[in-house]
């Protein structure tokens, strides 16, 4: 329900001109967010091409390909929190323009890379820019929409994230069918130019009017802690061994530094983030749900790609098209999730959503190499529907729990937990997949030359590559590889579903129930004392 303009002006500091163009501003923000999230997944479909010798690709090794992906993730995750704080302090529009310009520059340079080392460097630069874009989009949104419209706007924002994850592989597949591998990066440049012009003309600037003193130690601790933790997670996933000394030192070191960050923030007179917000069960549960749902989702996205391309033999484009139901359900339900929250409360809405996600993940444990396509489409639609009814309410809970002038900090917390959860999902569930696969395939490598057996057992792609070189004699190995992968996928699917069930338990226990009749729409955090205090921040 819209607020009459006179009443709105009496209670809000949002200029009338900004209020009138708020939906156009949201489109610009979604446009910016789309290319950043899309590019985080688009590289996955190009790894085979980039691994090919020049001029087709760069002749990148497996390790170099992994770091081309992970350099982006590592820098992105490490700087998200700091970027959100800077937006609150110096202005969200400035930070957004800086981030999208840096991202576009990195994209152009990545497209022209002449070696794997250059590609890794420019991907890191892209991650640096993306870290400034993602939290700023949500922070700007909170400062151009009134509180009663924020849940709907956040739903559209959350839906665009899901759409970007789904259409990344489709876009990459289409480009690789018609152009060279660098086109997956170069395509970002014209989009960035349009986004920059639209931002300058339409997006208003906003910042915390009373930012207080800076907290350089807190910022430094957050960067070091997040980088160490995410590096340990990524490295553990690469090795499929979380007991490796480097992995343990990095992960434990990261956790210790982050513990020091929390200790410092609790005692600082000018903290970068008010740690007391995490004492509110609804806020802490919302943040945990964000991490858990992305842990489960990114893990299943990882192994479903191999299932569709390696076991079913579909092309990258065909596999990408299979994710369209996931995108469609996000687009349909994410903006409407607030209606269920208004009627049933955040607790019921998010619990049912998490149970749908868990059911979708568990279904992979029943799949084989002949499962009908329509069943897979239905599964992705159910998963997208579940995610839409989790991500919107929990994001609203996090963002409305903080005063409007701290929107950058709230967005940074939201996106940091999302990114760390997703990285953990790929690393941990990827390790489970790899370990189970290797344990099962080893007994079927007798016909493989002794010098190639270890490499052949590393992944289904490696096994199929060796089988292809063996010619007709490799046919039995292909069947064994498919069987071993399906067994590993079934185990991993159960693990993913278990994580989603933990998330369902968390939201069922700690998210608020049905909102009070007199409260604003949006569900989570409405009765929270910190939310009521947020009114002063408008």
N, C-alpha and C positions, 0 to 999 in steps of 0.2 A: 504494500500500500504506500503510495507516495505521500509526502508531507506537503501541505499547501505552502506556496512560496513565502508568504508572510510569516507563517509559523516557523518555517525552516530557517529563514534569515534571523529570526529572533533567538534561535538556539544553536546556530552553527556559524563557524567562521569560514566555511567554504564559500568562496565568491560565487555569485549567481552565474557568472559567465562560465566558470569551471563546472558548476553543477549541471548546466544545460548540455554541455558536451561530454559528460562523464562516460557515456557508452561508446562514443567515438574514441575517447582516450583508452578505454578498455581494449578496443580492437587493436590500437597501436601497441599496447603493452603485450597483448597475446601474440602479435606479429613478432615482436622482439624475442619473447620467450620461446616461440615455436622453433626458430632457427637454432637457438642455443641447445635446447633439449634434443631436437632432431639430430643435430650434428654429434651428439653424444652417443647415438646408436647407429648412425649412417655408415661409420667406418667399418662396422662389423661385416657388412656384406662385401666390402672391397678388399678384405685381407688376402684372399686368394690371388686377386689381380696384382696387388702391390708386391706380393711374394714372387711373382713371375719375373724372369730376367728382363732387363731393358731391351727394347724400348717399350714393351708391354707394361712393365711395372718397374720396381726399384730393386728387385732381387733381395728383398728384406728377409732376414731369418725369422724363425718363430719368436725368438726373444725380442728382436727389434719390433716386430708387429705388436707384441704384447705391450711394449713400452710406448708405441705410437698411440695406443688406446689409453694406457694407464697414466701417461704424462699429463694428459688432459684431466683425468679424474683426480690425480694427486694434487695438482695446483688448484683446481676448482674447489675441491673439498677443503683444502687447507686455508683458503682465503675467504670462503663464504661468510664466516662470522665477522671478520674484519671489514669486509666490504659493506655489510649491513650497518655496522657502527659508523663507518665513514659517511654513508648516505644520511644518517640521522644528523651528523655533525656539519657536513659541508653542503648538503643538498642532494636529494635523491635524483633529481633530473640531471645534475652535473655528473653524478656517478654513473647513471644509466647511459648518458651520451659517451662518457669515457669508455665504459665497458663495451658497448656495441661497436665503437670505432676500433678499439683494440682487437675485438673478435673478428671484425671484417678484415683488418690488416693481416692478422694471423692466418685467416682463411686464404687470402690471396697468396701469401708466401708459402703456405703448405701446398697449394696447388702446383706451385712451380718448383717444389723440392727436387733436388738432383741426387739425393742420397737418403737412406733411412735415417741417418743422424739429423739431417736438416728437417725431415718430416717430424721427428720426435720433438725437436726444438720448437717448431712453429705450432705444433699441437699444444705444447705447454703454454705458449703465448695465447692461444685461443682459450685455454682453460682459465688463464688469468683474466681475460676480458669477460668470459662467461660468469665468473664469480661475482663480478660487479653488476651484471645484468639481472640475474635471477632474483636476488633478494630485493632489488630496487623496484622491480615490476609490482610485486605484492605490496611493498611499502607505499608506492604511489597510489595503488588501488585503494588502500585504506584511507588515503587523504583526499580522495575525490568523490567517494561515496559516503552517504549518510549511513549511520549504524544499521537502520532497518533494511537497507539495500545491500549491505556488505555480504551477507550469506549468499545471495544470488550471484553477485559479482565474483565472489571467491569460487563458487561452483563452476562458473564459466572458465575462470582462470585454471582451476584444477582439471577441468575437462580438456583444456588445451594441452596440458602436460601429457595426459593420456593419449591424446591424438598424435602428438609429436613422437612419442615413443613408438606408436604403431606405424606411422607413415614413413619413419626414417628408413627402414629396410626397403620399402616400396620405391621411395625416391632414389635411393642408392642403386637399386636394381635397374630402374628405368635409365638412369644416367649411364651406367656401365654398359648397357646394351647398345648405346648409341655414341658414347664419347669415351675419352681416355680417363684413367683413374682420377686424375686431378680435378675432374669436373665436379666431384662430390664436395669439394671445398670451394671451387670457384663460383658455384651457383649461389653461395652465400653473399657474394659481393654486391650484386644489384639489389638483393633484398635488404642488405645493411644500409645501402644508400637511401632507399625509399624510407626505411625505418628512421634514419637520422633526420631526414627532412620533416617527416611527420612528427617526430618528437619535438623538434625545435619549434614547430608551428602550433602544436596542440597540447603537449604535456606541460602542466604547470610545475614549478619547483616547490618543494616543501622541505623543511628540516625541523629539528628540535630547536625551539626558540631559546631554551635554556639548557644547553648541552653539558654545562659544568666543566670541570677539569678533565683533561685526558687521562687515560689509564694505560700508558705505554707498556708497563710490565704485564698487565692483563692481556693486552692485545698480542704481545710477543709469546706469552705462554699458550694462548689459544692456537696461534699459528704452528708453533713447534709441536704441541701436543697432537693436533689434528694431523699434521703431515706425518709424524712418526707412526701414529696409530693406523692411518690409512695405508701408509707404505707397508707396514707389517702385515696388514690384511691382504693387500695385493700380492706381496711376495709369498705369503703362505699359500694363496690360491695358485700361484704360478708353479710352486714346488709340490703342491698337494701334500704339504708337510708343515703343520703348524708347530712342530717341535724343533725345527731348524733353529740354530742359535741366533742367526740374524733376524729371523721372524720373531722369536721370543724377545730378544733385546729391543727391537723396534716397537713391538706391540706393548710390552710391559712398560717400556720407557715412555711411550705416548700416554698410556693410562696414568702413569705417575705424574707426568707433567700436567695433564688435565686435572688430576686431583689437586695439584699445587695451584692450578688456576682457580678452582672452586674455593680452596682455602683462602687464597688472596682476595677473591671477590667478596667473600663473606666478611672480611675484615677491613676492606678498603672503604674510605669515606667517599670515594668517587668511582664506584665499580663500573666496568664496561657493561655488565648485565646484572640485574638484581636477582641473585640466586634464590631469594625467598619466594619467587613465583613458582619454583619447583616444589614448594611445600604444599601448594594447592593440588589436591588429588586430580581434579579435572584437567588442569594444565599438564601435570606430569604424565597422566594417562594418555592425553592427546599426543604428546611428543613421542611417547613410547609406541603408540599405535602407528604413527607415521613411519618410524624406523622398522617396525615388525612387518607392516604390510609391504614395504619396499624390499625388505630382506627376502620375503617369500616370492614376490613378483619378479624381481630381477634374477633370482635363482632359476625360476621356471622359464623365464624368457631365454636364459642362457642355454638350458638343455633342450628346450623345444626347437630352437634354431637348428641344432644338430639332428634332432629327430626328423624334422621336415626335410632338411637338405641331404643328410647323409643316409638315413635309413629309408625315407620315402623317395629320395632322388629328385626332389623338386628343386627348381632354380631359385636363386636368391629373390627374384621378383615374385615367383609363385609363393614362396614362403612368406614374403612380406605381405602379399595380398590376403593371406590367411589371417593376418592380424587385423584386417579391416573391421570384423565384428567387435573386437576389443575397442577400437577407436569409436565406432558407432555408438556402442553402449555408453562410453564415457561422455560423448557429446549429448546424448539423449538424457541421461540420468543425473550427471554431476550438477547441472544448473537447477535441477528440480529436487535435489536431496533435501533442501531446506524445508520443503513442504512436509516431508515425512518427519523431520525433526520437530517442526511446529506441532504436528499431531501426536507423535508417539514419544518424542524426546530423543536426545542424542544417544543415550545408552542403548535403547532398543534398535534404533536405526543402524548404529555402527556395529553392534553385535551381530545383527542379521547380515550386514555387509561382509564382515569378517568370516562368518560361517559360509557365505557363498563363495568367497575367495578360497577358503579351505576345501570346500567341496570340489571346486574346479581343479585345484592342484592335485587333490587325491585321485581325481579321475584319470590323470596320466598314468597311474599305477595299473590301469586296466587296458591301456592301449597296446597295440601290436603293429606290425607293418601292414596290416590290411584294414585298420580302423577307417570307417567311411569319413569322407571329407566333411559331410554335414555335421557329424558328431564333434569334430574338432572346431568347426565354426561355432556351434552351440556352446561348447566349452569356453571359448574365448569371450563370447558374448556374456556368459554368466560371470566370468572373472571380471570383465569390465564393469558390469552392473554392480558387483560387490564392491569393487574399488571406488566407484563413484559415490557410493553411500558410506564410505569410510573417509576418504580424503577430504571431501568438502566439510563435513561437520568437525573433524579434528583440526583442520586448518583454521576454521572459524574460531574454534576454542582457543587456539594458540594466539591468534591475532587479536581477538577481542579481549583477551586477558591482560593486554598491555595498553597503556595510554597511547593515543594516536601519535603523539610526538615520538614514541619509541617504536614505531612501526618497522623501521629498519632492523632493529634488534630482534623483534619478534619474527620477522621474515627470515633473518639469518639463522635463528634457532630452528625454525621449521625446516628450512632447506638443508642445514647441516645434518640434522638427524636423518632426513630423507636420503642424503648422499651417503652417509656412513652406513646406514642400514642396507642400501643397495649394494655398496661395495662388499659388505660382509656377506650378503646373499650370494653374489657371484663367486666370491672366494671360498666360502665354507661349503656351499652346496656344489660348487664346481669341483672342489676337492673330494667330496663324497662320490660324485659321479665318476671322477677319474680313478679313485682308489678301487671302487667296486668293479669298474670296467677292466682295469689292469689285472685284478685278481682273477677274473673269469676268463680273459682272453689268453692268458699265459699258457694254459694247457692246450691251446690250439695253434701254437706257433711253430710246431715241429717241422713243418715243410719250409719255413722261412730260413734263408741263409743265416748262419750263426751271427755274423757281424751286424745283421739288421734287426735281430729279434728285439733288442731293447727299445729301439726307436719305433718298431712296429706296434709295440704294446702300449705306447704312451697315450693314444687317443684313437677314436674310431676313424678320424681322418687319416692318421698315420697308417693304420692298419689297411684301410682301403687303398691308400697310395702304394703300399708294398704289394697288395694283391693285384693291382692293375699291372705292375711291372712283371708279375709272375705269369701273366697271360692266362690261358685256360686253367692252369694248375692252381690259380688263385681263387677260383670260384668257391670252393668249400670254405676258404678263409673269409670271404665276403659274408657268407651265411652265418659263420661263427661270430664275426664282428657285429652283425646286426643283432644277433641273439644276446651277446654280451652287453651291448649298449642298452637294449630294451630292459634287461635285468637291472642295470645300473640306474636307468631312468626311473624305473618303478621304485627303487629304494629312495632315490633323491626326491621323487614326488611325495612320498610319505613323509620325508623329513620336512619338505616345504609346507605341507598341509599341517604338520604338527606346529610349526612356527606360527602359522595363521591362527590355529586354535588357541595358542598362547595369547595372541593379540586379541582374540574374541573374549577371552577370560579377563584380560586387563581392562578392556572398555566396559565389559559387563559389570565389573566390580567398582570402577572408579569414575566413569563419566556420569554427568548429571542426568537425571530422569526427565520427565516431561516438564517443559518450561512453565513458569508461572504465567497466568493469563495476562497480567499487566506488563510482563517483560517484553522486550523487543524480540523480534523473531531472530532465529539463528541458532538456538539451542545451546551449545556448550558455553559455559563460562558466564551465563547470564546472571546467575545469582552470586557470582563470585565477588568478594569485596574489592578485589583488584580491578574488576570490570567496572563496578560502580564508581570507583575512583577515577576511572579513565575519562569520565565525562569532563573532568577539568582540563583534559589535554586537548580538547577540540579547539 
